[in-house]
Amino acid sequence: MDDEDNVPRTPQDPGEVAPETERVQSHWDRAMADMEATAAEYREDGWNVLELHPGDVVALGPDRADRWGLDLLVADDEFDDLVAWVEAEGSRFDACEVYRAESGGVLYLLVAMQDPDADRVVLFPVYYDPSRATGMLSAARDAGEMRIHLHPLATEPVVTFTQSDPSLFAP
């Protein structure tokens, strides 16, 4: 499996819109709206919420050694906020909820990484085509965990969340 296969195909003519890209964008917009609504619910329940808006999501296979899993590109300012939360004294994002939807063979997930002791939650949407992410899914099953890597445009540093129940991310 080639990791680049997880990226929607772009048309050759810049004026042309690829149907797959358009289809994914429509559902991605809904995932972002769902994130906003979920963030509002968390806030109503007294949680501090950090919403991340990934610019790119790639399912990385096991050929990446320790960097397999879901890889998300996050804006620099959002990444800086994420690092501050993760590095805060006593920070433990050890609980996770995953909300899911599937359409046209693409799995859309809204991930809520929670630090229950501090009433903090980091929300971010992801998507991938399970038929093109078999390597990632196998690696997660074999390791008994799913890894989610978040990074700024520079690709370093990286914040990695590890979830001990990979079935939450499987189709």
Residue, then its C-alpha position, 0 to 999 in steps of 0.5 A: m500500500d502506498d501512503e499517498d493513495n490516501v490523498p484525494r486525487t486532484p484533476q489535471d486541469p486546475g479549472e476542473v473539480a475532481p468528483e472525489t475531492e468534491r465529495v470528501q470536501s462536502h463531508w469534511d465541511r459537515a465534520m467541521a460543523d459537527m466538531e463545532a457543535t460537539a465543542a459547544e456541548y463540552r463547553e456547556d458541560g464545563w470543559n475547556v475545549l481546544e478545536l483543531h482544524p487539520g489542513d491535511v490528513v494522511a493514513l500512514g502505513p507500518d513502513r514508517a516504523d514508529r510514525w505509522g497511524l493517522d498524521l494530521l497537519v495543524a496550523d502553527d497557532e493551533f499547534d502551539d496551543l496544543v503543545a501548551w496543553v500537552e506540556a502543562e504540568g499534570s496533563r494526561f490525555d488518557a481518555c478518548e471518544v470517537y464519533r463516526a460517520e461513513s459515506g462513499g467508502v470514506l470513514y469520517l471521525l471526530v476525535a475527542m482526546q480528553d484530560p478528565d482531571a483538568d476538564r480539557v478536551v482536544l477535538f479534531p476531525v480525521y478521515y481516511d479510505p479504509s480500503r487504502a489504509t489496510g497497512m495502518l489498520s493492521a499495524a494498529r491491530d497488531a500493536g493494540e493501539m492507534r497513533i495520531h500524530l499532529h504537527p505544524l507545517a514544518t513536520e517537527p515537532v510532533v505531538t502523538f496521541t496514543q489510543s489503546d483501543p484501535s477499534l474506535f478508529a476502524p471501519 
